[in-house]
Amino acid sequence: MRKIDVPTYELYGEHRLWQTPDLVHCESIADRSRLHDWRIRPHRHHGLLQWLYLRRGRARVVLDDLRLEISGGRVVVAPQLCVHGYEFSAEAQGSVVTMAYPLIERLSRDADQTWSALAAPGVYKMGRSADDAHAAMAFAAVAREYPGRAAHRSLLLEAALTSILVWLERHAARSVAERGAQSSGQRHFRRYRQLVDEHYADHWPIERYAAQLGITAAHLNALCRQWAERSALDLVHERIVLEARRSLVYTSMTVSVVSYSLGFADPAYFTRFFKRRVGVSPREFRLRGPGRASA
């Protein structure tokens, strides 16, 4: 499968491997963006998740095919392979925290918690509640501790990162009805989303996904409706459409090449599939450009 021709970095503008024993990296917004005239062009990371905390100022944000304008007091979540970019105002202040997924997995095990807020790109508003103040302090603690070598530095960093994770999870939960504590069903659902990320272009039948999880297709569909309010097949189709939109926006691949890269043998069928899901043909979508929204 041909990959999308969007730059993939360890850290923006760097092609060398991440030369640090830490599984987390933190820098101020100004550290990197002022070297690029306050503009970070659309790119993505493999195996890394990134938070951007805009404490003050304004920014134009790219998140996959969306364009957002945000002001201070916002946290942007960019999971691995999410295309993201920024254009900051000169007075922008804040920090960028980049984490390797093995660290996130360890924090998940320690907390006996999966972090649904990290599954998709998002922008979260930081207000004036006690929780919000605590999250702002956690970002400040990461920025303060990261460059140093004080005693128990790793413990404090992981505690601060966990605090931010909890804050994000609480915010994400506000838009979704409470569904109870962590369960085997939730773990199956999260693993299903991972399998979809790995095999969406292989066009596996739902029965094969279910077999990989050790459950029935009917059970998998029930879990998807419980946790995402959509069928298992809908989630596969949404993932295919997301990758198609990325290709159409960020590459010069023809519609035929995009269709083949996504596992379609017939470009005409891909065009019908895309139009049914998005409402316009792939060519029309490319001509219109990415969607716009404000946050």
C-alpha positions in Angstrom: 0.0 0.0 0.0 1.4 3.4 -0.9 1.7 5.7 2.1 0.5 9.3 2.1 3.3 11.7 1.0 3.1 13.9 4.1 6.3 14.5 6.0 6.7 12.1 8.9 9.1 13.3 11.6 10.3 12.2 15.0 10.2 15.9 15.9 9.2 18.5 13.4 12.0 19.4 10.9 14.3 16.7 12.2 15.0 13.5 10.2 17.4 11.9 12.7 16.2 9.4 15.2 15.0 10.6 18.6 18.3 10.6 20.5 17.0 10.7 24.1 16.5 8.0 26.8 13.2 9.6 27.7 9.9 8.5 26.2 8.7 12.1 26.5 10.0 15.3 25.0 8.9 18.8 26.0 9.7 22.2 24.5 8.1 25.6 24.4 6.0 26.7 21.4 8.6 29.3 20.6 11.6 26.9 20.7 10.8 25.4 17.3 8.2 27.6 15.7 10.2 30.8 15.8 12.9 29.0 13.7 10.2 28.5 11.0 8.7 32.0 11.1 6.0 30.8 13.6 4.7 28.3 11.1 4.8 24.5 11.5 3.7 23.0 8.2 1.4 20.0 8.1 3.2 16.8 9.1 2.6 13.7 11.2 4.4 11.4 13.6 4.6 7.6 13.7 4.6 6.0 17.1 4.3 9.4 18.9 1.4 11.3 20.3 1.6 15.1 20.7 -0.1 17.6 22.9 0.1 21.3 22.2 -0.9 23.6 25.1 -1.5 27.1 23.9 -1.4 29.1 27.1 -1.6 32.5 25.5 -1.9 34.0 22.0 -3.7 32.6 18.9 -3.0 29.9 16.4 -4.4 28.5 13.2 -4.5 24.7 13.4 -4.6 21.9 10.9 -6.0 18.6 12.2 -6.4 16.2 9.3 -8.8 17.9 6.9 -10.0 20.5 9.3 -8.8 24.1 9.8 -9.3 25.5 13.3 -8.6 28.9 14.8 -7.9 28.7 18.5 -7.0 31.1 21.3 -5.2 30.8 24.6 -6.3 28.1 27.0 -6.6 25.3 24.5 -5.0 21.9 24.4 -4.6 20.2 21.0 -4.3 16.4 20.9 -2.6 14.9 17.8 -2.4 11.1 17.9 0.1 9.2 15.7 -0.4 9.6 12.0 -2.8 12.5 12.4 -1.8 15.2 10.0 -1.3 18.4 12.0 0.3 21.8 11.6 0.2 25.3 13.2 0.5 29.0 12.4 1.1 30.9 15.6 0.8 34.6 16.5 4.1 36.1 17.5 3.0 36.4 21.2 2.0 32.7 21.4 3.1 31.0 24.6 2.8 27.5 25.8 4.4 24.1 25.4 4.5 21.0 23.1 4.7 17.6 24.8 5.5 14.6 22.6 5.1 11.1 24.1 6.1 7.6 22.7 3.3 5.1 22.8 5.2 2.7 25.1 5.1 5.4 27.8 1.3 5.9 27.3 0.8 2.1 27.5 2.8 2.0 30.8 0.8 4.9 32.3 -2.4 3.0 31.2 -1.3 -0.2 33.0 -0.3 1.7 36.1 -3.7 3.5 36.2 -5.7 0.5 35.0 -7.2 2.8 32.5 -7.4 3.2 28.7 -7.4 6.8 27.5 -10.3 7.2 25.0 -9.4 10.9 24.7 -6.2 10.0 22.9 -7.9 7.9 20.2 -8.8 10.8 17.9 -7.6 14.3 17.2 -9.3 17.0 19.4 -9.1 20.4 20.9 -10.0 20.9 24.6 -10.7 24.1 26.3 -9.1 25.0 29.6 -11.3 27.2 31.8 -11.1 28.4 35.4 -12.2 25.3 37.3 -10.0 23.6 39.9 -9.4 20.7 37.4 -8.4 23.2 34.7 -6.0 24.9 37.1 -4.5 21.6 38.1 -4.0 20.7 34.4 -2.2 24.0 33.8 0.0 23.3 36.7 0.8 19.8 35.4 1.9 21.3 32.0 4.1 23.8 33.9 5.6 20.9 35.9 6.4 19.0 32.7 8.0 22.1 31.2 10.0 22.8 34.4 11.2 19.3 35.1 11.9 18.0 31.6 15.2 19.9 30.9 16.6 19.2 34.4 18.1 16.3 36.1 16.8 16.7 39.6 16.2 13.7 41.9 13.0 11.7 41.1 12.6 13.6 37.9 11.0 10.7 36.0 8.5 10.1 38.8 7.4 13.7 38.8 7.2 13.8 35.0 5.0 10.7 34.9 2.8 12.0 37.7 2.3 15.3 35.8 1.6 13.5 32.5 -1.0 11.3 34.3 -2.7 14.4 35.7 -3.0 15.8 32.1 -4.3 12.4 30.9 -7.0 12.4 33.6 -8.0 16.0 32.7 -8.3 15.1 29.1 -10.3 12.0 29.9 -12.8 13.9 32.1 -13.3 16.5 29.3 -13.9 13.8 26.7 -16.3 12.0 29.0 -18.5 15.2 29.3 -19.6 14.8 25.7 -20.4 11.1 26.1 -22.9 9.4 28.4 -21.3 7.6 31.4 -20.8 4.0 30.5 -19.4 2.5 33.6 -15.9 1.4 34.6 -13.3 -0.3 32.5 -14.4 -3.6 31.2 -13.3 -6.5 29.0 -15.8 -5.1 26.4 -14.0 -1.7 26.4 -10.7 -3.5 26.0 -12.0 -5.5 23.1 -13.3 -2.3 21.5 -10.0 -0.4 21.9 -8.1 -3.4 20.4 -10.6 -3.4 17.5 -9.8 0.2 16.7 -6.1 -0.7 16.7 -6.8 -3.6 14.3 -8.8 -1.3 12.0 -5.8 1.2 11.9 -3.6 -1.7 10.9 -5.8 -3.4 8.3 -8.4 -1.0 7.0 -6.8 -1.1 3.5 -6.9 -5.0 3.6 -10.7 -4.9 3.6 -11.0 -7.6 6.2 -14.6 -8.9 6.8 -15.9 -8.1 10.2 -15.8 -11.8 11.0 -12.0 -11.8 10.7 -11.7 -8.8 13.1 -13.9 -10.6 15.5 -11.9 -13.8 15.3 -8.7 -11.9 16.0 -10.4 -10.6 19.2 -11.8 -14.1 20.1 -15.4 -12.9 20.0 -18.3 -13.2 17.6 -19.1 -10.7 14.9 -22.5 -10.0 16.6 -20.7 -9.3 19.9 -18.2 -7.0 18.2 -21.1 -5.0 16.6 -22.8 -4.7 20.0 -19.6 -3.3 21.5 -19.1 -0.8 18.7 -22.7 0.4 19.1 -22.2 0.7 22.8 -18.9 2.6 22.7 -19.1 4.5 19.4 -22.8 4.4 18.5 -21.9 3.0 15.1 -21.5 -0.5 13.6 -18.2 -2.3 13.3 -18.3 -1.9 9.5 -19.1 1.9 9.8 -15.9 2.3 11.8 -13.9 0.6 9.1 -15.5 2.7 6.4 -14.8 5.9 8.5 -11.1 5.0 8.7 -10.9 4.4 5.0 -12.6 7.7 4.3 -10.2 9.5 6.7 -7.2 8.1 4.9 -8.7 9.0 1.5 -9.4 12.6 2.6 -5.8 12.9 3.9 -4.5 11.7 0.5 -6.7 14.0 -1.5 -5.8 17.0 0.6 -2.1 16.5 1.2 -0.8 14.6 -1.8 -0.9 14.9 -5.6 -1.9 11.3 -6.1 -4.6 10.7 -8.7 -7.9 9.4 -7.6 -7.1 6.1 -9.1 -3.8 5.8 -7.2 -5.6 6.8 -4.0 -8.2 4.1 -4.6 -5.6 1.4 -5.2 -3.6 2.5 -2.1 -6.7 1.9 -0.1 -7.3 -1.6 -1.4 -9.9 -0.8 -4.0 -9.6 -2.8 -7.3 -11.9 -0.5 -9.1 -11.5 3.3 -8.9 -15.1 3.8 -10.0 -16.3 1.8 -7.1 -14.1 3.8 -4.8 -15.6 7.0 -6.2 -19.1 5.8 -5.4 -18.1 4.6 -2.0 -16.5 8.0 -1.2 -19.4 10.0 -2.5 -21.9 7.9 -0.5 -19.9 8.6 2.7 -18.8 12.2 2.2 -21.5 13.6 -0.1 -19.2 14.7 -2.9 -16.9 12.8 -5.3 -13.2 12.6 -4.6 -12.4 15.1 -7.3 -15.0 17.6 -6.0 -13.6 17.1 -2.5 -10.1 17.9 -3.6 -11.3 21.0 -5.5 -13.2 22.3 -2.6 -10.3 21.9 -0.2 -10.5 20.7 3.4 -13.4 21.5 5.6 -13.2 24.5 7.9 -14.4 24.9 11.5 -13.7 27.1 14.4 -13.0 26.3 18.0 
